[in-house]
Amino acid sequence: MATRNFKVTECRKLRINPGGYEYGKRGQYYGTGEPVYRVCIDIEGTELVYECRASDYQDAKQQTLRHFAGRGLIDLSPKPETVRYREPAKGTAHYGLGTWIEPETLCYPSGAMNRRARCLVSTETIDNPKPTDGTETLRVIRCGLPDTFFSTRASQGTITIELINGVPCLIYTKYLKYDDRKVSG
């Protein structure tokens, strides 16, 4: 069974290989001059040694890993993608239904959208008012400094605090897009 639990413990140049003799034009021998490396690899507590001819240390390590992978001892396939989740910053305000917003101090001194908020995404727009019932999906959104006491600007929308079943929650509402409307001017 191939394993990912391995580590190259040592890679050392032993000698210049004099043994790779070939015949010359006049019948004399001459060496190829390739260095020989000894690479030690620890596979789940078992020390294995492999000697190979290589041009440098990295090439010797790669040859060793390919050698043991070809025999089914180690697994060199790429690791599956993992979702990286960064914890909220210190001083984060937590609200109901798992929503939170990072502190305002992250936006200073530039006033940029440097803080994050985990909000319920609302399907409400100006043309389609729809009350929120708490069944919306949670999403982490970049946001900046508050516009007013009740709303905070966010990327492509605003974040407001609303009561859902008596619990204050952060709601993200997208701006209305004017793509299909004609603007006279």
Secondary structure, DSSP 8 states (H G I E B T S, - for coil): --BS-EEEEEEEEEEE-----EE-TTS-EE----EEEEEEEEETTEEEEEEEE-SSHHHHHHHHHHHHHHTTSB--S------------TT-EE-GGG-EE--GGGGTTTT-S-EEEEEEE----SSS-----S-S-EEEEEEEEESSSSEEEETTEEEEEEEETTEEEEEEEE----SSS----
